Amino acid sequence: MAMSPGAIESLIKETFPDAVVSIEDLAGDGDHYAAKVVSEAFRGRSRVQQHQMVYAALRGRMGGELHALALQTSAP
């Protein structure tokens, strides 16, 4: 079962209300996305920590409903 870009964005915004999120469907299959997430919550965190925070916000859907997510994260 694939996820919609809106569902991905909603999950991220629930955890990071200030986030500016853009989602791109890379393959047109609802399974492979690229996401850019900008949030103050990332300030002072390593890139790995930032990505872990986003994966945690997706609540276990990575590898199941969501097969692949290429992430770009940063603080404003």
CHARMM-style PDB file with segment names, atoms N, HN, CA, C and O in Angstrom:
ATOM      1  N   MET     1       0.854  -1.186   0.000  1.00  0.00      PROA
ATOM      2  CA  MET     1       0.000   0.000   0.000  1.00  0.00      PROA
ATOM      3  C   MET     1       0.893   1.240   0.000  1.00  0.00      PROA
ATOM      4  O   MET     1       1.741   1.398   0.878  1.00  0.00      PROA
ATOM      5  N   ALA     2       0.704   2.095  -0.961  1.00  0.00      PROA
ATOM      6  HN  ALA     2       0.015   1.967  -1.674  1.00  0.00      PROA
ATOM      7  CA  ALA     2       1.528   3.294  -1.115  1.00  0.00      PROA
ATOM      8  C   ALA     2       1.010   4.437  -0.240  1.00  0.00      PROA
ATOM      9  O   ALA     2      -0.137   4.431   0.209  1.00  0.00      PROA
ATOM     10  N   MET     3       1.878   5.402  -0.015  1.00  0.00      PROA
ATOM     11  HN  MET     3       2.809   5.406  -0.379  1.00  0.00      PROA
ATOM     12  CA  MET     3       1.512   6.608   0.736  1.00  0.00      PROA
ATOM     13  C   MET     3       1.410   7.786  -0.214  1.00  0.00      PROA
ATOM     14  O   MET     3       2.139   7.865  -1.203  1.00  0.00      PROA
ATOM     15  N   SER     4       0.510   8.692   0.089  1.00  0.00      PROA
ATOM     16  HN  SER     4      -0.082   8.628   0.892  1.00  0.00      PROA
ATOM     17  CA  SER     4       0.392   9.911  -0.715  1.00  0.00      PROA
ATOM     18  C   SER     4       1.377  10.956  -0.194  1.00  0.00      PROA
ATOM     19  O   SER     4       1.769  10.908   0.972  1.00  0.00      PROA
ATOM     20  N   PRO     5       1.778  11.894  -1.041  1.00  0.00      PROA
ATOM     21  CA  PRO     5       2.649  12.978  -0.574  1.00  0.00      PROA
ATOM     22  C   PRO     5       2.011  13.750   0.584  1.00  0.00      PROA
ATOM     23  O   PRO     5       2.705  14.166   1.513  1.00  0.00      PROA
ATOM     24  N   GLY     6       0.705  13.937   0.528  1.00  0.00      PROA
ATOM     25  HN  GLY     6       0.142  13.599  -0.226  1.00  0.00      PROA
ATOM     26  CA  GLY     6       0.009  14.655   1.594  1.00  0.00      PROA
ATOM     27  C   GLY     6       0.101  13.941   2.931  1.00  0.00      PROA
ATOM     28  O   GLY     6       0.239  14.582   3.973  1.00  0.00      PROA
ATOM     29  N   ALA     7       0.024  12.609   2.906  1.00  0.00      PROA
ATOM     30  HN  ALA     7      -0.088  12.088   2.060  1.00  0.00      PROA
ATOM     31  CA  ALA     7       0.124  11.829   4.146  1.00  0.00      PROA
ATOM     32  C   ALA     7       1.528  11.943   4.741  1.00  0.00      PROA
ATOM     33  O   ALA     7       1.686  12.055   5.956  1.00  0.00      PROA
ATOM     34  N   ILE     8       2.536  11.913   3.885  1.00  0.00      PROA
ATOM     35  HN  ILE     8       2.407  11.821   2.897  1.00  0.00      PROA
ATOM     36  CA  ILE     8       3.918  12.056   4.357  1.00  0.00      PROA
ATOM     37  C   ILE     8       4.099  13.435   4.979  1.00  0.00      PROA
ATOM     38  O   ILE     8       4.642  13.565   6.076  1.00  0.00      PROA
ATOM     39  N   GLU     9       3.644  14.454   4.278  1.00  0.00      PROA
ATOM     40  HN  GLU     9       3.202  14.349   3.387  1.00  0.00      PROA
ATOM     41  CA  GLU     9       3.774  15.824   4.788  1.00  0.00      PROA
ATOM     42  C   GLU     9       3.032  15.987   6.109  1.00  0.00      PROA
ATOM     43  O   GLU     9       3.548  16.631   7.023  1.00  0.00      PROA
ATOM     44  N   SER    10       1.848  15.425   6.231  1.00  0.00      PROA
ATOM     45  HN  SER    10       1.429  14.902   5.489  1.00  0.00      PROA
ATOM     46  CA  SER    10       1.068  15.545   7.470  1.00  0.00      PROA
ATOM     47  C   SER    10       1.803  14.934   8.652  1.00  0.00      PROA
ATOM     48  O   SER    10       1.856  15.529   9.729  1.00  0.00      PROA
ATOM     49  N   LEU    11       2.369  13.751   8.459  1.00  0.00      PROA
ATOM     50  HN  LEU    11       2.327  13.267   7.585  1.00  0.00      PROA
ATOM     51  CA  LEU    11       3.107  13.105   9.548  1.00  0.00      PROA
ATOM     52  C   LEU    11       4.305  13.949   9.977  1.00  0.00      PROA
ATOM     53  O   LEU    11       4.567  14.100  11.170  1.00  0.00      PROA
ATOM     54  N   ILE    12       5.025  14.493   9.007  1.00  0.00      PROA
ATOM     55  HN  ILE    12       4.812  14.370   8.038  1.00  0.00      PROA
ATOM     56  CA  ILE    12       6.196  15.324   9.324  1.00  0.00      PROA
ATOM     57  C   ILE    12       5.756  16.589  10.049  1.00  0.00      PROA
ATOM     58  O   ILE    12       6.386  16.990  11.028  1.00  0.00      PROA
ATOM     59  N   LYS    13       4.676  17.226   9.580  1.00  0.00      PROA
ATOM     60  HN  LYS    13       4.164  16.901   8.786  1.00  0.00      PROA
ATOM     61  CA  LYS    13       4.218  18.489  10.192  1.00  0.00      PROA
ATOM     62  C   LYS    13       3.633  18.265  11.585  1.00  0.00      PROA
ATOM     63  O   LYS    13       3.648  19.183  12.405  1.00  0.00      PROA
ATOM     64  N   GLU    14       3.120  17.071  11.871  1.00  0.00      PROA
ATOM     65  HN  GLU    14       3.108  16.325  11.205  1.00  0.00      PROA
ATOM     66  CA  GLU    14       2.641  16.773  13.226  1.00  0.00      PROA
ATOM     67  C   GLU    14       3.799  16.841  14.221  1.00  0.00      PROA
ATOM     68  O   GLU    14       3.635  17.326  15.341  1.00  0.00      PROA
ATOM     69  N   THR    15       4.957  16.357  13.811  1.00  0.00      PROA
ATOM     70  HN  THR    15       5.090  15.963  12.902  1.00  0.00      PROA
ATOM     71  CA  THR    15       6.135  16.356  14.681  1.00  0.00      PROA
ATOM     72  C   THR    15       6.876  17.686  14.642  1.00  0.00      PROA
ATOM     73  O   THR    15       7.413  18.137  15.653  1.00  0.00      PROA
ATOM     74  N   PHE    16       6.901  18.309  13.472  1.00  0.00      PROA
ATOM     75  HN  PHE    16       6.465  17.943  12.650  1.00  0.00      PROA
ATOM     76  CA  PHE    16       7.617  19.576  13.277  1.00  0.00      PROA
ATOM     77  C   PHE    16       6.645  20.612  12.723  1.00  0.00      PROA
ATOM     78  O   PHE    16       6.643  20.864  11.518  1.00  0.00      PROA
ATOM     79  N   PRO    17       5.815  21.221  13.580  1.00  0.00      PROA
ATOM     80  CA  PRO    17       4.791  22.152  13.100  1.00  0.00      PROA
ATOM     81  C   PRO    17       5.340  23.346  12.310  1.00  0.00      PROA
ATOM     82  O   PRO    17       4.644  23.902  11.461  1.00  0.00      PROA
ATOM     83  N   ASP    18       6.581  23.736  12.588  1.00  0.00      PROA
ATOM     84  HN  ASP    18       7.147  23.284  13.277  1.00  0.00      PROA
ATOM     85  CA  ASP    18       7.166  24.893  11.901  1.00  0.00      PROA
ATOM     86  C   ASP    18       7.792  24.522  10.564  1.00  0.00      PROA
ATOM     87  O   ASP    18       8.264  25.399   9.840  1.00  0.00      PROA
ATOM     88  N   ALA    19       7.802  23.251  10.231  1.00  0.00      PROA
ATOM     89  HN  ALA    19       7.418  22.539  10.820  1.00  0.00      PROA
ATOM     90  CA  ALA    19       8.545  22.772   9.059  1.00  0.00      PROA
ATOM     91  C   ALA    19       7.965  23.282   7.752  1.00  0.00      PROA
ATOM     92  O   ALA    19       6.753  23.402   7.574  1.00  0.00      PROA
ATOM     93  N   VAL    20       8.891  23.578   6.844  1.00  0.00      PROA
ATOM     94  HN  VAL    20       9.876  23.480   6.988  1.00  0.00      PROA
ATOM     95  CA  VAL    20       8.546  23.810   5.448  1.00  0.00      PROA
ATOM     96  C   VAL    20       8.900  22.501   4.749  1.00  0.00      PROA
ATOM     97  O   VAL    20      10.058  22.084   4.741  1.00  0.00      PROA
ATOM     98  N   VAL    21       7.890  21.859   4.163  1.00  0.00      PROA
ATOM     99  HN  VAL    21       6.949  22.198   4.169  1.00  0.00      PROA
ATOM    100  CA  VAL    21       8.056  20.520   3.607  1.00  0.00      PROA
ATOM    101  C   VAL    21       7.686  20.528   2.128  1.00  0.00      PROA
ATOM    102  O   VAL    21       6.643  21.058   1.745  1.00  0.00      PROA
ATOM    103  N   SER    22       8.538  19.942   1.307  1.00  0.00      PROA
ATOM    104  HN  SER    22       9.386  19.512   1.619  1.00  0.00      PROA
ATOM    105  CA  SER    22       8.180  19.719  -0.092  1.00  0.00      PROA
ATOM    106  C   SER    22       8.453  18.248  -0.404  1.00  0.00      PROA
ATOM    107  O   SER    22       9.494  17.702  -0.039  1.00  0.00      PROA
ATOM    108  N   ILE    23       7.502  17.626  -1.082  1.00  0.00      PROA
ATOM    109  HN  ILE    23       6.656  18.069  -1.378  1.00  0.00      PROA
ATOM    110  CA  ILE    23       7.579  16.204  -1.396  1.00  0.00      PROA
ATOM    111  C   ILE    23       7.490  16.037  -2.913  1.00  0.00      PROA
ATOM    112  O   ILE    23       6.659  16.667  -3.567  1.00  0.00      PROA
ATOM    113  N   GLU    24       8.351  15.185  -3.464  1.00  0.00      PROA
ATOM    114  HN  GLU    24       9.026  14.673  -2.933  1.00  0.00      PROA
ATOM    115  CA  GLU    24       8.333  14.890  -4.894  1.00  0.00      PROA
ATOM    116  C   GLU    24       8.252  13.380  -5.081  1.00  0.00      PROA
ATOM    117  O   GLU    24       9.047  12.639  -4.502  1.00  0.00      PROA
ATOM    118  N   ASP    25       7.303  12.924  -5.881  1.00  0.00      PROA
ATOM    119  HN  ASP    25       6.658  13.526  -6.352  1.00  0.00      PROA
ATOM    120  CA  ASP    25       7.180  11.507  -6.226  1.00  0.00      PROA
ATOM    121  C   ASP    25       8.191  11.227  -7.332  1.00  0.00      PROA
ATOM    122  O   ASP    25       8.035  11.712  -8.452  1.00  0.00      PROA
ATOM    123  N   LEU    26       9.213  10.459  -7.029  1.00  0.00      PROA
ATOM    124  HN  LEU    26       9.341  10.065  -6.119  1.00  0.00      PROA
ATOM    125  CA  LEU    26      10.318  10.252  -7.964  1.00  0.00      PROA
ATOM    126  C   LEU    26      10.001   9.271  -9.090  1.00  0.00      PROA
ATOM    127  O   LEU    26      10.528   9.401 -10.195  1.00  0.00      PROA
ATOM    128  N   ALA    27       9.142   8.291  -8.814  1.00  0.00      PROA
ATOM    129  HN  ALA    27       8.714   8.185  -7.917  1.00  0.00      PROA
ATOM    130  CA  ALA    27       8.911   7.248  -9.804  1.00  0.00      PROA
ATOM    131  C   ALA    27       7.463   7.190 -10.284  1.00  0.00      PROA
ATOM    132  O   ALA    27       7.137   6.411 -11.180  1.00  0.00      PROA
ATOM    133  N   GLY    28       6.601   8.002  -9.697  1.00  0.00      PROA
ATOM    134  HN  GLY    28       6.866   8.635  -8.969  1.00  0.00      PROA
ATOM    135  CA  GLY    28       5.198   7.983 -10.082  1.00  0.00      PROA
ATOM    136  C   GLY    28       4.440   6.783  -9.538  1.00  0.00      PROA
ATOM    137  O   GLY    28       3.322   6.503  -9.971  1.00  0.00      PROA
ATOM    138  N   ASP    29       5.042   6.072  -8.593  1.00  0.00      PROA
ATOM    139  HN  ASP    29       5.950   6.299  -8.241  1.00  0.00      PROA
ATOM    140  CA  ASP    29       4.429   4.851  -8.073  1.00  0.00      PROA
ATOM    141  C   ASP    29       3.928   4.983  -6.634  1.00  0.00      PROA
ATOM    142  O   ASP    29       3.416   4.018  -6.066  1.00  0.00      PROA
ATOM    143  N   GLY    30       4.073   6.173  -6.039  1.00  0.00      PROA
ATOM    144  HN  GLY    30       4.489   6.957  -6.500  1.00  0.00      PROA
ATOM    145  CA  GLY    30       3.641   6.359  -4.661  1.00  0.00      PROA
ATOM    146  C   GLY    30       4.501   5.623  -3.651  1.00  0.00      PROA
ATOM    147  O   GLY    30       4.106   5.470  -2.495  1.00  0.00      PROA
ATOM    148  N   ASP    31       5.655   5.174  -4.064  1.00  0.00      PROA
ATOM    149  HN  ASP    31       5.976   5.299  -5.003  1.00  0.00      PROA
ATOM    150  CA  ASP    31       6.543   4.382  -3.214  1.00  0.00      PROA
ATOM    151  C   ASP    31       7.930   4.999  -3.058  1.00  0.00      PROA
ATOM    152  O   ASP    31       8.636   4.696  -2.096  1.00  0.00      PROA
ATOM    153  N   HSD    32       8.323   5.852  -3.987  1.00  0.00      PROA
ATOM    154  HN  HSD    32       7.750   6.097  -4.768  1.00  0.00      PROA
ATOM    155  CA  HSD    32       9.667   6.428  -4.005  1.00  0.00      PROA
ATOM    156  C   HSD    32       9.555   7.948  -4.049  1.00  0.00      PROA
ATOM    157  O   HSD    32       9.117   8.525  -5.044  1.00  0.00      PROA
ATOM    158  N   TYR    33       9.954   8.578  -2.963  1.00  0.00      PROA
ATOM    159  HN  TYR    33      10.310   8.109  -2.154  1.00  0.00      PROA
ATOM    160  CA  TYR    33       9.806  10.021  -2.829  1.00  0.00      PROA
ATOM    161  C   TYR    33      11.128  10.690  -2.484  1.00  0.00      PROA
ATOM    162  O   TYR    33      12.058  10.060  -1.980  1.00  0.00      PROA
ATOM    163  N   ALA    34      11.182  11.981  -2.772  1.00  0.00      PROA
ATOM    164  HN  ALA    34      10.427  12.492  -3.181  1.00  0.00      PROA
ATOM    165  CA  ALA    34      12.237  12.851  -2.267  1.00  0.00      PROA
ATOM    166  C   ALA    34      11.526  13.903  -1.422  1.00  0.00      PROA
ATOM    167  O   ALA    34      10.472  14.411  -1.806  1.00  0.00      PROA
ATOM    168  N   ALA    35      12.106  14.224  -0.277  1.00  0.00      PROA
ATOM    169  HN  ALA    35      12.962  13.812   0.035  1.00  0.00      PROA
ATOM    170  CA  ALA    35      11.502  15.215   0.609  1.00  0.00      PROA
ATOM    171  C   ALA    35      12.569  16.212   1.048  1.00  0.00      PROA
ATOM    172  O   ALA    35      13.702  15.842   1.356  1.00  0.00      PROA
ATOM    173  N   LYS    36      12.183  17.469   1.069  1.00  0.00      PROA
ATOM    174  HN  LYS    36      11.263  17.770   0.819  1.00  0.00      PROA
ATOM    175  CA  LYS    36      13.016  18.518   1.623  1.00  0.00      PROA
ATOM    176  C   LYS    36      12.272  19.050   2.842  1.00  0.00      PROA
ATOM    177  O   LYS    36      11.118  19.469   2.743  1.00  0.00      PROA
ATOM    178  N   VAL    37      12.945  19.030   3.993  1.00  0.00      PROA
ATOM    179  HN  VAL    37      13.882  18.690   4.073  1.00  0.00      PROA
ATOM    180  CA  VAL    37      12.317  19.451   5.243  1.00  0.00      PROA
ATOM    181  C   VAL    37      13.224  20.477   5.917  1.00  0.00      PROA
ATOM    182  O   VAL    37      14.392  20.203   6.191  1.00  0.00      PROA
ATOM    183  N   VAL    38      12.674  21.656   6.178  1.00  0.00      PROA
ATOM    184  HN  VAL    38      11.725  21.879   5.956  1.00  0.00      PROA
ATOM    185  CA  VAL    38      13.410  22.720   6.852  1.00  0.00      PROA
ATOM    186  C   VAL    38      12.675  23.011   8.157  1.00  0.00      PROA
ATOM    187  O   VAL    38      11.496  23.365   8.149  1.00  0.00      PROA
ATOM    188  N   SER    39      13.385  22.856   9.284  1.00  0.00      PROA
ATOM    189  HN  SER    39      14.342  22.568   9.290  1.00  0.00      PROA
ATOM    190  CA  SER    39      12.773  23.079  10.587  1.00  0.00      PROA
ATOM    191  C   SER    39      13.813  23.573  11.582  1.00  0.00      PROA
ATOM    192  O   SER    39      14.977  23.174  11.539  1.00  0.00      PROA
ATOM    193  N   GLU    40      13.376  24.437  12.467  1.00  0.00      PROA
ATOM    194  HN  GLU    40      12.431  24.760  12.502  1.00  0.00      PROA
ATOM    195  CA  GLU    40      14.249  24.929  13.537  1.00  0.00      PROA
ATOM    196  C   GLU    40      14.693  23.779  14.445  1.00  0.00      PROA
ATOM    197  O   GLU    40      15.748  23.863  15.074  1.00  0.00      PROA
ATOM    198  N   ALA    41      13.907  22.720  14.519  1.00  0.00      PROA
ATOM    199  HN  ALA    41      13.050  22.652  14.009  1.00  0.00      PROA
ATOM    200  CA  ALA    41      14.242  21.565  15.370  1.00  0.00      PROA
ATOM    201  C   ALA    41      15.561  20.916  14.958  1.00  0.00      PROA
ATOM    202  O   ALA    41      16.175  20.205  15.754  1.00  0.00      PROA
ATOM    203  N   PHE    42      16.000  21.153  13.727  1.00  0.00      PROA
ATOM    204  HN  PHE    42      15.501  21.731  13.080  1.00  0.00      PROA
ATOM    205  CA  PHE    42      17.237  20.548  13.236  1.00  0.00      PROA
ATOM    206  C   PHE    42      18.488  21.334  13.614  1.00  0.00      PROA
ATOM    207  O   PHE    42      19.603  20.837  13.457  1.00  0.00      PROA
ATOM    208  N   ARG    43      18.312  22.543  14.105  1.00  0.00      PROA
ATOM    209  HN  ARG    43      17.406  22.946  14.233  1.00  0.00      PROA
ATOM    210  CA  ARG    43      19.473  23.390  14.423  1.00  0.00      PROA
ATOM    211  C   ARG    43      20.380  22.701  15.447  1.00  0.00      PROA
ATOM    212  O   ARG    43      19.919  22.239  16.491  1.00  0.00      PROA
ATOM    213  N   GLY    44      21.669  22.642  15.130  1.00  0.00      PROA
ATOM    214  HN  GLY    44      22.044  23.017  14.282  1.00  0.00      PROA
ATOM    215  CA  GLY    44      22.657  22.054  16.032  1.00  0.00      PROA
ATOM    216  C   GLY    44      22.727  20.538  15.970  1.00  0.00      PROA
ATOM    217  O   GLY    44      23.498  19.926  16.710  1.00  0.00      PROA
ATOM    218  N   ARG    45      21.942  19.926  15.106  1.00  0.00      PROA
ATOM    219  HN  ARG    45      21.316  20.423  14.504  1.00  0.00      PROA
ATOM    220  CA  ARG    45      21.936  18.464  14.972  1.00  0.00      PROA
ATOM    221  C   ARG    45      22.716  18.064  13.721  1.00  0.00      PROA
ATOM    222  O   ARG    45      22.756  18.803  12.738  1.00  0.00      PROA
ATOM    223  N   SER    46      23.328  16.898  13.773  1.00  0.00      PROA
ATOM    224  HN  SER    46      23.295  16.298  14.572  1.00  0.00      PROA
ATOM    225  CA  SER    46      24.035  16.393  12.601  1.00  0.00      PROA
ATOM    226  C   SER    46      23.014  15.979  11.540  1.00  0.00      PROA
ATOM    227  O   SER    46      21.834  15.805  11.847  1.00  0.00      PROA
ATOM    228  N   ARG    47      23.454  15.826  10.322  1.00  0.00      PROA
ATOM    229  HN  ARG    47      24.412  15.968  10.073  1.00  0.00      PROA
ATOM    230  CA  ARG    47      22.573  15.407   9.233  1.00  0.00      PROA
ATOM    231  C   ARG    47      21.947  14.045   9.555  1.00  0.00      PROA
ATOM    232  O   ARG    47      20.762  13.831   9.301  1.00  0.00      PROA
ATOM    233  N   VAL    48      22.735  13.137  10.107  1.00  0.00      PROA
ATOM    234  HN  VAL    48      23.698  13.312  10.314  1.00  0.00      PROA
ATOM    235  CA  VAL    48      22.210  11.817  10.474  1.00  0.00      PROA
ATOM    236  C   VAL    48      21.109  11.961  11.524  1.00  0.00      PROA
ATOM    237  O   VAL    48      20.062  11.324  11.413  1.00  0.00      PROA
ATOM    238  N   GLN    49      21.334  12.783  12.530  1.00  0.00      PROA
ATOM    239  HN  GLN    49      22.185  13.301  12.620  1.00  0.00      PROA
ATOM    240  CA  GLN    49      20.307  13.006  13.553  1.00  0.00      PROA
ATOM    241  C   GLN    49      19.040  13.614  12.958  1.00  0.00      PROA
ATOM    242  O   GLN    49      17.930  13.232  13.329  1.00  0.00      PROA
ATOM    243  N   GLN    50      19.207  14.556  12.040  1.00  0.00      PROA
ATOM    244  HN  GLN    50      20.108  14.866  11.739  1.00  0.00      PROA
ATOM    245  CA  GLN    50      18.061  15.178  11.389  1.00  0.00      PROA
ATOM    246  C   GLN    50      17.233  14.130  10.639  1.00  0.00      PROA
ATOM    247  O   GLN    50      16.005  14.113  10.735  1.00  0.00      PROA
ATOM    248  N   HSD    51      17.908  13.270   9.903  1.00  0.00      PROA
ATOM    249  HN  HSD    51      18.905  13.283   9.825  1.00  0.00      PROA
ATOM    250  CA  HSD    51      17.207  12.239   9.144  1.00  0.00      PROA
ATOM    251  C   HSD    51      16.525  11.254  10.077  1.00  0.00      PROA
ATOM    252  O   HSD    51      15.402  10.827   9.808  1.00  0.00      PROA
ATOM    253  N   GLN    52      17.177  10.888  11.162  1.00  0.00      PROA
ATOM    254  HN  GLN    52      18.089  11.235  11.381  1.00  0.00      PROA
ATOM    255  CA  GLN    52      16.568   9.995  12.144  1.00  0.00      PROA
ATOM    256  C   GLN    52      15.305  10.614  12.730  1.00  0.00      PROA
ATOM    257  O   GLN    52      14.327   9.910  12.985  1.00  0.00      PROA
ATOM    258  N   MET    53      15.323  11.916  12.941  1.00  0.00      PROA
ATOM    259  HN  MET    53      16.117  12.488  12.734  1.00  0.00      PROA
ATOM    260  CA  MET    53      14.150  12.618  13.468  1.00  0.00      PROA
ATOM    261  C   MET    53      12.980  12.532  12.488  1.00  0.00      PROA
ATOM    262  O   MET    53      11.839  12.315  12.894  1.00  0.00      PROA
ATOM    263  N   VAL    54      13.267  12.703  11.202  1.00  0.00      PROA
ATOM    264  HN  VAL    54      14.195  12.880  10.872  1.00  0.00      PROA
ATOM    265  CA  VAL    54      12.210  12.611  10.192  1.00  0.00      PROA
ATOM    266  C   VAL    54      11.683  11.179  10.106  1.00  0.00      PROA
ATOM    267  O   VAL    54      10.472  10.970  10.040  1.00  0.00      PROA
ATOM    268  N   TYR    55      12.574  10.199  10.106  1.00  0.00      PROA
ATOM    269  HN  TYR    55      13.558  10.368  10.160  1.00  0.00      PROA
ATOM    270  CA  TYR    55      12.127   8.804  10.060  1.00  0.00      PROA
ATOM    271  C   TYR    55      11.257   8.473  11.266  1.00  0.00      PROA
ATOM    272  O   TYR    55      10.267   7.753  11.133  1.00  0.00      PROA
ATOM    273  N   ALA    56      11.613   8.989  12.437  1.00  0.00      PROA
ATOM    274  HN  ALA    56      12.417   9.574  12.544  1.00  0.00      PROA
ATOM    275  CA  ALA    56      10.800   8.770  13.637  1.00  0.00      PROA
ATOM    276  C   ALA    56       9.413   9.394  13.470  1.00  0.00      PROA
ATOM    277  O   ALA    56       8.416   8.831  13.923  1.00  0.00      PROA
ATOM    278  N   ALA    57       9.356  10.554  12.820  1.00  0.00      PROA
ATOM    279  HN  ALA    57      10.166  11.011  12.452  1.00  0.00      PROA
ATOM    280  CA  ALA    57       8.075  11.223  12.588  1.00  0.00      PROA
ATOM    281  C   ALA    57       7.166  10.401  11.673  1.00  0.00      PROA
ATOM    282  O   ALA    57       5.944  10.547  11.717  1.00  0.00      PROA
ATOM    283  N   LEU    58       7.756   9.544  10.850  1.00  0.00      PROA
ATOM    284  HN  LEU    58       8.748   9.425  10.815  1.00  0.00      PROA
ATOM    285  CA  LEU    58       6.975   8.713   9.932  1.00  0.00      PROA
ATOM    286  C   LEU    58       6.410   7.467  10.612  1.00  0.00      PROA
ATOM    287  O   LEU    58       5.701   6.680   9.984  1.00  0.00      PROA
ATOM    288  N   ARG    59       6.719   7.294  11.872  1.00  0.00      PROA
ATOM    289  HN  ARG    59       7.295   7.933  12.382  1.00  0.00      PROA
ATOM    290  CA  ARG    59       6.105   6.271  12.734  1.00  0.00      PROA
ATOM    291  C   ARG    59       6.115   4.861  12.155  1.00  0.00      PROA
ATOM    292  O   ARG    59       5.080   4.200  12.079  1.00  0.00      PROA
ATOM    293  N   GLY    60       7.293   4.415  11.749  1.00  0.00      PROA
ATOM    294  HN  GLY    60       8.134   4.952  11.811  1.00  0.00      PROA
ATOM    295  CA  GLY    60       7.446   3.033  11.317  1.00  0.00      PROA
ATOM    296  C   GLY    60       6.957   2.718   9.907  1.00  0.00      PROA
ATOM    297  O   GLY    60       6.920   1.551   9.517  1.00  0.00      PROA
ATOM    298  N   ARG    61       6.589   3.719   9.153  1.00  0.00      PROA
ATOM    299  HN  ARG    61       6.620   4.667   9.470  1.00  0.00      PROA
ATOM    300  CA  ARG    61       6.083   3.465   7.801  1.00  0.00      PROA
ATOM    301  C   ARG    61       7.198   3.254   6.774  1.00  0.00      PROA
ATOM    302  O   ARG    61       6.949   2.722   5.692  1.00  0.00      PROA
ATOM    303  N   MET    62       8.427   3.667   7.105  1.00  0.00      PROA
ATOM    304  HN  MET    62       8.629   4.099   7.984  1.00  0.00      PROA
ATOM    305  CA  MET    62       9.555   3.422   6.197  1.00  0.00      PROA
ATOM    306  C   MET    62       9.772   1.916   6.082  1.00  0.00      PROA
ATOM    307  O   MET    62       9.784   1.199   7.083  1.00  0.00      PROA
ATOM    308  N   GLY    63       9.942   1.451   4.850  1.00  0.00      PROA
ATOM    309  HN  GLY    63       9.933   2.033   4.037  1.00  0.00      PROA
ATOM    310  CA  GLY    63      10.159   0.036   4.620  1.00  0.00      PROA
ATOM    311  C   GLY    63       8.867  -0.748   4.488  1.00  0.00      PROA
ATOM    312  O   GLY    63       8.884  -1.925   4.129  1.00  0.00      PROA
ATOM    313  N   GLY    64       7.747  -0.100   4.776  1.00  0.00      PROA
ATOM    314  HN  GLY    64       7.733   0.857   5.068  1.00  0.00      PROA
ATOM    315  CA  GLY    64       6.445  -0.739   4.620  1.00  0.00      PROA
ATOM    316  C   GLY    64       5.634   0.021   3.593  1.00  0.00      PROA
ATOM    317  O   GLY    64       5.775  -0.192   2.389  1.00  0.00      PROA
ATOM    318  N   GLU    65       4.776   0.916   4.083  1.00  0.00      PROA
ATOM    319  HN  GLU    65       4.661   1.089   5.061  1.00  0.00      PROA
ATOM    320  CA  GLU    65       3.965   1.748   3.186  1.00  0.00      PROA
ATOM    321  C   GLU    65       4.827   2.656   2.318  1.00  0.00      PROA
ATOM    322  O   GLU    65       4.468   2.985   1.188  1.00  0.00      PROA
ATOM    323  N   LEU    66       5.959   3.048   2.865  1.00  0.00      PROA
ATOM    324  HN  LEU    66       6.250   2.781   3.783  1.00  0.00      PROA
ATOM    325  CA  LEU    66       6.868   3.961   2.161  1.00  0.00      PROA
ATOM    326  C   LEU    66       8.185   3.235   1.926  1.00  0.00      PROA
ATOM    327  O   LEU    66       8.930   2.959   2.865  1.00  0.00      PROA
ATOM    328  N   HSD    67       8.461   2.929   0.666  1.00  0.00      PROA
ATOM    329  HN  HSD    67       7.855   3.153  -0.097  1.00  0.00      PROA
ATOM    330  CA  HSD    67       9.637   2.117   0.340  1.00  0.00      PROA
ATOM    331  C   HSD    67      10.935   2.923   0.371  1.00  0.00      PROA
ATOM    332  O   HSD    67      11.937   2.460   0.917  1.00  0.00      PROA
ATOM    333  N   ALA    68      10.925   4.126  -0.211  1.00  0.00      PROA
ATOM    334  HN  ALA    68      10.112   4.501  -0.654  1.00  0.00      PROA
ATOM    335  CA  ALA    68      12.162   4.902  -0.311  1.00  0.00      PROA
ATOM    336  C   ALA    68      11.869   6.391  -0.154  1.00  0.00      PROA
ATOM    337  O   ALA    68      10.911   6.920  -0.716  1.00  0.00      PROA
ATOM    338  N   LEU    69      12.720   7.047   0.624  1.00  0.00      PROA
ATOM    339  HN  LEU    69      13.498   6.617   1.081  1.00  0.00      PROA
ATOM    340  CA  LEU    69      12.590   8.482   0.834  1.00  0.00      PROA
ATOM    341  C   LEU    69      13.981   9.120   0.843  1.00  0.00      PROA
ATOM    342  O   LEU    69      14.758   8.931   1.779  1.00  0.00      PROA
ATOM    343  N   ALA    70      14.277   9.871  -0.206  1.00  0.00      PROA
ATOM    344  HN  ALA    70      13.645  10.024  -0.966  1.00  0.00      PROA
ATOM    345  CA  ALA    70      15.537  10.617  -0.278  1.00  0.00      PROA
ATOM    346  C   ALA    70      15.311  11.927   0.482  1.00  0.00      PROA
ATOM    347  O   ALA    70      14.431  12.710   0.127  1.00  0.00      PROA
ATOM    348  N   LEU    71      16.097  12.157   1.514  1.00  0.00      PROA
ATOM    349  HN  LEU    71      16.812  11.521   1.803  1.00  0.00      PROA
ATOM    350  CA  LEU    71      15.885  13.327   2.375  1.00  0.00      PROA
ATOM    351  C   LEU    71      16.930  14.406   2.202  1.00  0.00      PROA
ATOM    352  O   LEU    71      18.118  14.126   2.039  1.00  0.00      PROA
ATOM    353  N   GLN    72      16.469  15.646   2.239  1.00  0.00      PROA
ATOM    354  HN  GLN    72      15.504  15.873   2.371  1.00  0.00      PROA
ATOM    355  CA  GLN    72      17.311  16.819   2.413  1.00  0.00      PROA
ATOM    356  C   GLN    72      16.726  17.550   3.602  1.00  0.00      PROA
ATOM    357  O   GLN    72      15.557  17.936   3.586  1.00  0.00      PROA
ATOM    358  N   THR    73      17.526  17.739   4.626  1.00  0.00      PROA
ATOM    359  HN  THR    73      18.476  17.425   4.639  1.00  0.00      PROA
ATOM    360  CA  THR    73      17.054  18.422   5.826  1.00  0.00      PROA
ATOM    361  C   THR    73      17.987  19.564   6.177  1.00  0.00      PROA
ATOM    362  O   THR    73      19.185  19.520   5.895  1.00  0.00      PROA
ATOM    363  N   SER    74      17.409  20.602   6.806  1.00  0.00      PROA
ATOM    364  HN  SER    74      16.436  20.638   7.035  1.00  0.00      PROA
ATOM    365  CA  SER    74      18.225  21.734   7.257  1.00  0.00      PROA
ATOM    366  C   SER    74      17.440  22.579   8.229  1.00  0.00      PROA
ATOM    367  O   SER    74      16.217  22.480   8.319  1.00  0.00      PROA
ATOM    368  N   ALA    75      18.160  23.412   8.955  1.00  0.00      PROA
ATOM    369  HN  ALA    75      19.154  23.492   8.881  1.00  0.00      PROA
ATOM    370  CA  ALA    75      17.537  24.427   9.794  1.00  0.00      PROA
ATOM    371  C   ALA    75      17.385  25.687   8.944  1.00  0.00      PROA
ATOM    372  O   ALA    75      18.151  25.890   8.001  1.00  0.00      PROA
ATOM    373  N   PRO    76      16.412  26.531   9.263  1.00  0.00      PROA
ATOM    374  CA  PRO    76      16.222  27.770   8.480  1.00  0.00      PROA
ATOM    375  C   PRO    76      17.411  28.712   8.591  1.00  0.00      PROA
ATOM    376  OT1 PRO    76      17.404  29.789   7.995  1.00  0.00      PROA
TER     377      PRO     76
END
